[in-house]
Amino acid sequence: MENKIIEQARAEGRTLLTEIEAKELLKTAGVSVVETKLAVSREQAIEISQKLGFPVALKIASADVIHKTDAGGVKLGLKTATQVGKAYDDIMKAITKAFPQAKIEGVSVQTMAKPGVEVIIGMSKDAQFGPVLMFGLGGIFVEILKDVAFRIVPLEKRDAAEMVHEIKGFPLLQGYRGSEPVDIVNLENILLKVSEFVEKTPEIKELDLNPIFAYKDGAVAVDARVILEKAA
């Protein structure tokens, strides 16, 4: 049976999951994600922020808004209830102006993760080979440097290790000029978990974990995007 999150999206005629849905889906695959809650009002955003603990980030939760940052739908490093309230209002104003027809679920509230080395794990479907996984440096680096490695699903342990080691930015993962090395084995395991997950979930068309903050003792996905295949 399909995952309930996917079933719900299909029932609503959606192919793009919200960030909260995408993170919940990935948690079922064993991927560590930043704790994220949905707020449907200014007051609730403040309440959730206080429970999670400052600083927090707010992001628009709408399947109709893909590039959240460009649309003014992301506010980071909020340290007080006042800042959260203003950020909520600013996000709603920006999104309703830029996307007047968008269905807005609310705003996601998440803890600000400790900075780490940013990497990306993605999946897309090739017409000939099927699901293909990508690994590389994340954040803005993936667009600027295009330093990524690809492998066809399903991955074996050797494939995951090769993907991590063959990118040109690998020295950054090892610890560069005094920076701490990251847990490379953990990154390889995340690749294997995502590979297994997409193999068992053919409803997924595209997947992006960007950025993942990699640390010396683990890694956590800060943002996630999942696009489903159109229902037959």
FIKEZA-229235 format. One record per residue (C-alpha): residue in three letters; x, y, z. Coordinates in Angstrom, 1 decimal. Layout:
// FIKEZA-229235
resn, x, y, z
ALA, X, Y, Z $
...
***
This chain:
// FIKEZA-229235
resn, x, y, z
MET, 0.0, 0.0, 0.0 $
GLU, 1.2, 3.5, -0.8 $
ASN, 2.5, 5.7, 2.0 $
LYS, -0.3, 7.8, 3.6 $
ILE, 1.5, 11.0, 2.8 $
ILE, 1.6, 10.0, -0.9 $
GLU, -2.0, 8.9, -0.8 $
GLN, -3.1, 12.2, 0.7 $
ALA, -1.2, 14.2, -2.0 $
ARG, -2.7, 12.0, -4.8 $
ALA, -6.2, 12.5, -3.3 $
GLU, -5.7, 16.3, -3.5 $
GLY, -4.3, 16.1, -7.1 $
ARG, -0.8, 17.2, -6.0 $
THR, 2.6, 16.0, -7.3 $
LEU, 4.7, 18.3, -5.1 $
LEU, 4.8, 17.5, -1.4 $
THR, 5.2, 20.3, 1.1 $
GLU, 8.5, 20.4, 3.0 $
ILE, 6.9, 19.0, 6.1 $
GLU, 5.5, 16.1, 4.1 $
ALA, 8.8, 15.4, 2.4 $
LYS, 10.6, 15.4, 5.7 $
GLU, 8.1, 13.0, 7.3 $
LEU, 8.5, 10.7, 4.3 $
LEU, 12.2, 10.7, 4.5 $
LYS, 12.1, 10.0, 8.3 $
THR, 10.4, 6.7, 7.4 $
ALA, 13.5, 5.9, 5.3 $
GLY, 15.7, 6.5, 8.3 $
VAL, 17.1, 9.8, 7.2 $
SER, 17.8, 12.4, 9.9 $
VAL, 15.9, 15.6, 9.3 $
VAL, 15.6, 18.9, 11.2 $
GLU, 12.5, 19.0, 13.4 $
THR, 9.8, 20.9, 11.5 $
LYS, 6.3, 21.8, 12.6 $
LEU, 3.4, 23.5, 10.7 $
ALA, 2.0, 26.8, 11.9 $
VAL, -1.3, 28.0, 10.5 $
SER, -1.4, 31.3, 12.3 $
ARG, 1.0, 34.0, 13.5 $
GLU, 0.3, 33.0, 17.1 $
GLN, 0.9, 29.4, 16.5 $
ALA, 4.2, 30.1, 14.7 $
ILE, 5.3, 32.0, 17.9 $
GLU, 4.1, 29.2, 20.1 $
ILE, 5.9, 26.5, 18.1 $
SER, 9.1, 28.6, 18.0 $
GLN, 9.1, 28.9, 21.8 $
LYS, 8.7, 25.2, 22.2 $
LEU, 11.4, 24.3, 19.7 $
GLY, 13.8, 26.9, 21.1 $
PHE, 15.4, 29.9, 19.3 $
PRO, 16.8, 30.5, 16.9 $
VAL, 14.3, 29.2, 14.3 $
ALA, 13.6, 29.4, 10.6 $
LEU, 10.2, 30.0, 9.0 $
LYS, 9.4, 28.8, 5.5 $
ILE, 6.2, 29.0, 3.4 $
ALA, 4.3, 25.7, 3.3 $
SER, 2.7, 25.5, -0.1 $
ALA, 2.9, 22.9, -2.9 $
ASP, 2.4, 25.8, -5.4 $
VAL, 5.6, 27.5, -4.4 $
ILE, 8.7, 25.7, -5.5 $
HIS, 11.4, 28.3, -5.1 $
LYS, 10.6, 29.5, -1.6 $
THR, 13.6, 31.7, -1.0 $
ASP, 13.3, 33.6, -4.3 $
ALA, 9.6, 34.4, -3.6 $
GLY, 10.4, 35.8, -0.1 $
GLY, 9.0, 32.7, 1.6 $
VAL, 12.0, 32.0, 3.9 $
LYS, 13.2, 33.8, 7.0 $
LEU, 16.3, 32.5, 8.9 $
GLY, 17.9, 33.0, 12.3 $
LEU, 14.9, 34.3, 14.1 $
LYS, 15.8, 34.8, 17.8 $
THR, 12.7, 36.3, 19.4 $
ALA, 8.9, 35.9, 19.4 $
THR, 8.7, 39.4, 17.9 $
GLN, 10.9, 38.5, 15.0 $
VAL, 8.9, 35.3, 14.4 $
GLY, 5.6, 37.3, 14.3 $
LYS, 7.0, 39.8, 11.9 $
ALA, 8.6, 37.1, 9.7 $
TYR, 5.2, 35.3, 9.5 $
ASP, 3.5, 38.4, 8.4 $
ASP, 6.2, 39.3, 5.9 $
ILE, 6.1, 35.8, 4.4 $
MET, 2.4, 35.7, 4.0 $
LYS, 2.4, 39.2, 2.4 $
ALA, 5.2, 38.3, -0.1 $
ILE, 3.7, 35.0, -1.1 $
THR, 0.1, 36.2, -1.6 $
LYS, 1.5, 39.0, -3.7 $
ALA, 3.8, 36.8, -5.8 $
PHE, 1.4, 33.8, -6.0 $
PRO, -2.2, 35.0, -5.5 $
GLN, -3.6, 31.7, -6.6 $
ALA, -1.4, 29.5, -4.4 $
LYS, -2.9, 27.2, -1.9 $
ILE, -1.1, 28.1, 1.4 $
GLU, -1.0, 25.4, 4.1 $
GLY, 0.7, 27.7, 6.5 $
VAL, 4.3, 28.3, 7.5 $
SER, 6.8, 25.6, 8.6 $
VAL, 8.8, 26.3, 11.7 $
GLN, 12.1, 24.6, 12.2 $
THR, 15.1, 24.7, 14.5 $
MET, 18.2, 26.3, 13.0 $
ALA, 20.6, 23.4, 12.6 $
LYS, 24.3, 23.9, 13.6 $
PRO, 26.2, 24.8, 10.5 $
GLY, 28.2, 22.0, 8.9 $
VAL, 29.7, 21.1, 5.5 $
GLU, 26.8, 21.3, 3.0 $
VAL, 26.2, 18.4, 0.7 $
ILE, 23.3, 17.4, -1.5 $
ILE, 21.7, 14.1, -2.3 $
GLY, 19.2, 14.0, -5.1 $
MET, 17.3, 11.6, -7.3 $
SER, 15.7, 11.9, -10.7 $
LYS, 14.4, 9.3, -13.2 $
ASP, 16.2, 8.6, -16.4 $
ALA, 14.1, 7.5, -19.3 $
GLN, 16.4, 4.6, -20.0 $
PHE, 18.0, 3.7, -16.6 $
GLY, 15.3, 4.6, -14.2 $
PRO, 16.1, 6.2, -10.8 $
VAL, 19.6, 7.8, -10.6 $
LEU, 21.1, 9.1, -7.4 $
MET, 23.3, 12.2, -7.2 $
PHE, 25.8, 13.3, -4.5 $
GLY, 27.8, 16.5, -4.3 $
LEU, 28.6, 19.7, -2.4 $
GLY, 25.3, 21.3, -1.5 $
GLY, 23.8, 24.7, -1.0 $
ILE, 24.7, 27.2, -3.7 $
PHE, 27.8, 25.2, -4.5 $
VAL, 25.8, 22.6, -6.5 $
GLU, 24.7, 25.3, -8.9 $
ILE, 28.0, 27.1, -9.2 $
LEU, 30.5, 24.2, -9.2 $
LYS, 28.3, 21.4, -10.4 $
ASP, 30.6, 19.0, -8.5 $
VAL, 28.4, 15.9, -8.4 $
ALA, 28.6, 12.2, -8.9 $
PHE, 25.8, 9.9, -10.2 $
ARG, 24.9, 6.2, -9.8 $
ILE, 22.0, 4.1, -10.9 $
VAL, 19.7, 2.7, -8.2 $
PRO, 20.0, 0.3, -6.5 $
LEU, 23.3, 1.3, -4.9 $
GLU, 25.8, -1.1, -3.3 $
LYS, 28.1, -0.1, -0.5 $
ARG, 30.9, 0.3, -3.0 $
ASP, 28.8, 2.6, -5.2 $
ALA, 28.0, 4.9, -2.2 $
ALA, 31.7, 5.1, -1.2 $
GLU, 32.8, 5.9, -4.7 $
MET, 30.2, 8.7, -5.1 $
VAL, 31.4, 10.4, -1.9 $
HIS, 35.1, 10.0, -2.7 $
GLU, 35.1, 11.0, -6.4 $
ILE, 33.8, 14.5, -6.1 $
LYS, 36.5, 17.2, -6.4 $
GLY, 35.3, 18.7, -3.1 $
PHE, 36.1, 15.5, -1.2 $
PRO, 39.0, 17.3, 0.7 $
LEU, 36.4, 19.5, 2.3 $
LEU, 34.8, 16.4, 3.8 $
GLN, 38.1, 15.1, 5.0 $
GLY, 38.8, 18.4, 6.9 $
TYR, 40.4, 21.2, 5.0 $
ARG, 42.9, 23.7, 6.6 $
GLY, 42.0, 23.0, 10.2 $
SER, 38.3, 22.3, 9.7 $
GLU, 36.8, 19.1, 11.3 $
PRO, 36.4, 16.1, 9.0 $
VAL, 32.9, 14.9, 8.6 $
ASP, 31.5, 11.4, 9.2 $
ILE, 31.9, 10.0, 5.7 $
VAL, 30.6, 6.6, 6.5 $
ASN, 27.4, 8.3, 7.7 $
LEU, 27.0, 10.0, 4.3 $
GLU, 27.5, 6.7, 2.5 $
ASN, 24.8, 5.2, 4.7 $
ILE, 22.4, 8.0, 3.9 $
LEU, 23.0, 7.4, 0.2 $
LEU, 22.2, 3.7, 0.7 $
LYS, 19.0, 4.5, 2.7 $
VAL, 17.8, 6.9, 0.0 $
SER, 18.6, 4.3, -2.7 $
GLU, 16.6, 1.7, -0.9 $
PHE, 13.7, 4.1, -0.3 $
VAL, 13.3, 5.3, -3.9 $
GLU, 13.6, 1.7, -5.2 $
LYS, 10.7, 0.7, -2.9 $
THR, 8.7, 3.9, -3.7 $
PRO, 8.2, 4.1, -7.4 $
GLU, 5.7, 6.9, -7.0 $
ILE, 8.6, 9.4, -6.4 $
LYS, 9.7, 11.2, -9.5 $
GLU, 12.3, 13.5, -8.1 $
LEU, 13.9, 14.0, -4.7 $
ASP, 16.3, 16.6, -3.3 $
LEU, 17.9, 16.9, 0.1 $
ASN, 19.7, 20.2, -0.1 $
PRO, 21.4, 21.1, 2.0 $
ILE, 22.4, 18.3, 4.3 $
PHE, 24.7, 19.6, 7.0 $
ALA, 27.5, 17.0, 7.5 $
TYR, 29.3, 16.9, 10.9 $
LYS, 32.0, 14.8, 12.5 $
ASP, 29.4, 12.8, 14.3 $
GLY, 26.5, 12.5, 11.8 $
ALA, 24.4, 14.6, 9.4 $
VAL, 21.0, 16.2, 9.2 $
ALA, 18.8, 17.2, 6.2 $
VAL, 17.8, 20.9, 6.6 $
ASP, 15.5, 21.1, 3.5 $
ALA, 13.8, 18.4, 1.4 $
ARG, 11.8, 18.4, -1.8 $
VAL, 9.8, 15.5, -3.2 $
ILE, 7.9, 15.4, -6.5 $
LEU, 5.6, 12.5, -7.3 $
GLU, 4.8, 10.9, -10.6 $
LYS, 1.4, 11.9, -12.0 $
ALA, -1.3, 9.5, -11.0 $
ALA, -2.2, 7.1, -13.9 $
***
